[in-house]
Amino acid sequence: MHTLLAFVVALGILIFVHELGHFIAARLFGVRVETFSIGFGPKLFKFRCCETEFAVSLIPLGGYVKMAGEDPDKPAKSPDEFYAKPPWQRIVIALAGPIMNLLLAVIFFATSYTIGRYIPSYQVEAAKVGFALSKGVPLKPGDVIVEANGKPVKNWKELQQIVALNPNREITLEVKRDGKLEEVKVHTGMDKNGVGTLPVIPAIKPTIGKVIKGSPAENAGLKPGDVILKINGKEITRWEQVVELIGKSKGKPVKLLILRNGKTLKITVKPHLNEKLGRYTIGIVPKINLVFVKYSPPEALKKGIEEFKNQTVLFFTFLYKLITGQASIKSLGGPILIAEVAGKAAEAGISNFIYFMGFISLQLGYFNLLPLPVLDGGLILLFLIELLRRKPVSPQFREKFQQVGLALIGLLMAIVFYNDIMRLVH
């Protein structure tokens, strides 16, 4: 219920702002708006104001602004109809919805940074390697990744974004190792969602964040918050040492010296073979330190614009890779995935939820600009052609354009719903 409520609230706000853009632009050019609806289908409630019926409908997966005279095959009967306006005004009206979503994305990003939110400390620190989980990855503990595929890497967040956009591919990393710059090539993996992965964890402290239920660690009495000081007498300062020493134990009991509530304790644990990872483990997860990031309104706006630029680059990079086959269609998600992420973002706090809405607003804005029928971009393309030709496109061309575009949209919807269902099944 919490997830559904978060989904409805987020989508409702984004749809309202999108349709408000169309509405304001239409009224600005003197176009009569007959209906302003949030949602499709049967109307739950409605009221009339200023010649427009405002409504909230049953199905919250979209919305619409119905303007007078929207049928291109019927000649305009009055100057306040949509097709009575010149092409450039119709382009502005169609463009206004996506533009409102893009502006809203900047506002949401800036608001999130103004409120402040907790993020993992490693995301804003240098991309220092803690441990490579696969022998096939030629990275060593202590390596600092400074460049990936020719792009500078300031922190783990930037590295993760580059890796995510390059699933199952070889990428070139420039690392600082023992004070010298070296070039290494790594092959990324791909998760079930089609997103690129790299089996490397950042350098983090040896503090236990979670103990897996029923694991050797739980049976031995280890608890979250325990700091591992020594393993078999060897001093521990980094989590990768914990992974390495336990992994090399061959299943023999290991003696841990831990710090708990200011007191040292000795605990012996017998590792078991984790077949999924292919090494010995005891069932503990490191504690990820969080930092609270908050900025003044001017700085937050600057950060919001910066985040908008970064997300814009990611959107079009992913779109290019998707078209050229370099990215997997498994990474596409639909309403079910959005609802799931919306629920998690809401649970993480208002700032994270606002950031999530900024991210979705940006995706919605750019997606609607794609030159496909049903979308605003499809209308804009037709109006641009009309503007250049100085006469409307033929009904035959418009019909074929609609048929091809609707087929593509139908295929896309089938893919995202299939992906969503598969995620639920797995």
Secondary structure, DSSP 4 states (H G I P E B T S, - for coil): -HHHHHHHHHHHHHHHHHHHHHHHHHHHTTPPEEEEEEEEEEEEEEEEETTEEEEEEEEEEEEEEEETT--TTS--SSTTSGGGS-HHHHHHHHHHHHHHHHHHHHHHHHHHHHH-EEEEGGGGS-EEEEEESSTTS---TT-EEEEETTEE--SHHHHHHHHHTSTT-EEEEEEEETTEEEEEEEE-EE-TTS-EE--EEE---SBEEEE-TTSHHHHHT--TT-EEEEETTEE--SHHHHHHHHHTSTT--EEEEEEETTEEEEEEE--EEETTTTEEE-SEEEPPPEEEE---HHHHHHHHHHHHHHHHHHHHHHHHHHHTTSS-GGG---HHHHHHHHHHHHHT-HHHHHHHHHHHHHHHHHHHTSS-TTSHHHHHHHHHHHHHHTSPPPHHHHHHHHHHHHHHHHHHHHHHHHHHHHHHH-
